[in-house]
Each structure stands twice: as C-alpha cells, then as structure tokens.
C-alpha cells in the first residue's frame, strides 16, 4: 500500500497505478484463499463452497435465489448462507451480485451488446433493476462504465 501511495504522490502514469492495484488485489485474494481453506473444521464444507461457486458461475444467466442453491445442495437456506459467509468472508447474496457485475463488466467492455440484453443475459428482471444494482455496487451506471472502460480490457480470464 505504501508503494501505491508513493506512486500516486509522485504522479506515476495510470498504468503503474493499475499494476500496483492489481498486485494488491492479487495478494489480498491469495491471503483470503489461504485463510478460507486453512481452518481445521472446513472438511466437506470446502467442497460445498467450491460447488456453490461453480453452480453460480454456470447459472449467472438466471435470477439465482439462495433458496434455489440450498435446494440444489440439500441444505437449509440460512445455514448455507451462514456457512458460505463464514468460508468466504462475504454474504452469499453479495457474492452472487459481485459475480454478475464482474460478468457485466466483461460484456460492457468486450462488446457492444445493448445494456438491456446484458441485463437479460444475467437474469435481471429488467434493465432498470440491473442499472440500479450495477450503480449501487460500482458507483457508475453501465453506460458510464462502458464509456470509461470500453476496449481497455485487453485480457481477462
């Protein structure tokens, strides 16, 4: 973080700031992953967590409900939400929204699909609901994000 502060203070180019931010995020993700799966009592819960993440990824096109995931994995909704939050550090509902917003970011920067089509592809009931959720999470409207970041995404996994 101090390196990032130095970069900002000394007016380094934006690409240097982006690289430093990416390094910080990667480090935090590594630490979080190590913490999530280092607990002695994780056992089968680790596999359930990974299965839930896979399920969410495969069903981003749907309006995914926690009760649907709980039914899929034969768990109580409240227990499953609590277990997921305990393992990941983030509530299940928020994780689902974050994954949808990440997918939306890719769609907004990698193509010129209409925002209403992106909303539909991600299981939102309508474009207004999608835009409201998107702005709440990112601080930008989908149109603002597209304008700011269009064609800047050179590579993503």
N, C-alpha and C positions, 0 to 999 in steps of 0.2 A: 504494500500500500504506500509505503514511503517513496518507493521508486515512481509510482504513479503520480504522487504529489509533486515530486521533482520534475517529472515530465511536463506536468501542467504549468508549474511555476516558471519553467524555462522555455515555454512556448514551443515545445516539440511538435512536429507535424501530427495531424489527426491519426495517421496510420500507426504511429508509435503508441499513441494513447489506446487505440483499438487493440493492438497487440498486447499491451500491458493488461488491459481489462480482460482479454481472453485468457491470459496466463493466470490471472487472479481467479477467474471463474473456474478454470480447469482445476486449479489447486483446491478450491473450496469443494468442488464436486468430488474430487479424489478423497478428501478428508471426510466428507459426508458419507460416501460409499463405504469407506473403511469403518466408520463409526456404526453405520446401519447394520453391517454384517459381522461385526466383531463381538456382539453380545452373545453370551453363552446360551441363553434361552431362545435363540432365534429358531434353530432347527427347521421344522416344517414351515414355519411362518415365512422364512426367507423364500421358499419356493412358491408359496401362495402369493407373496408380494410380487415376485417376478412374473407369475402367471397373470396377475391382475394388470400389471403394466403392459404385458403382451396383449391381453384382451382389450384394453383401452386403445392401444395402437391400431389394432385390427378393426375396431369399431368406431373410430373417430367420425365416420360419416353419419353416425346415429346420434340421437339425443340420449346419451348414456345416463342412466339413473343408478344411484348407489344400490337401490333395491334390486335392480336387474343384475348387477355384478354379484351381489350377495346371493341371489338365487342361483346364478351360474356356478358359484363355488360352494353352495350349500352352507352358507353362514348367515347369521343374524346381521342385519344391516348396521346396527350400532356397533356391534363387536368388530365387524370387518372395517368400518371407518376408523375406529379406535386403534385397531392393530396396524392399519396402513399408516396412520398418522404417527404412531409410535416408531415404526420402522423407517419411515421416510422423512419425518420431521415436517410434513405438510399434510393438511387435510385431504382426503380422497377427492372431494368435490373440487377443491382448488387445483389438485394435480390434473384432473380431467380438463378443467378450463385452461390450464397452462399448456397442456399438450395440444389442445385445439388452437390456441393462439399461436403457438410455435408453427403448427401446420399452416395456419392462415398467413403468417409472416412469409413462409416459403412460397405460398401461392401468390401472395401480393407482389413479391419481388421477382419471381421467376416467370411470370406470365402476365397476360392481360385479360384474365378472366374477370367478368363483372363481379362486383362485390356481392351481389345477390346470389350469384352462382356459388361463390366461395362459402357464403353463409349456409346455403342449402347443402353443399358438399360436406360441411362439418356438423350437420344435424341441428342447426339452429332453426327455430320456428319461423323466423322472418329476418329480413335484413336489419330492421330497427333493433331487434333484440341482440343480434350479432354485433352491430356497431356500438351499442350501449355497453355490452360486455367487453368488447375489444378496447374501448376507450378507458373503461374502468381499470383494466389490467395494465395497459401500455401507456396510458396518458395521451394517446393520439387516436384520431379516427382512422379507420382503414385507409381512407383516401389520403390523409396526411402521411401515414406510414409509407404508402406506395410512392407518393411524391418524393419523400425524403430518401427512401432506400431502393427505389427501382433500379434494377440492373446493377446493383452493387454487390449482390450476393454471387460471388464467383464460384464458391464450392460449399456444399453442405452435405451432410450425411443423412 
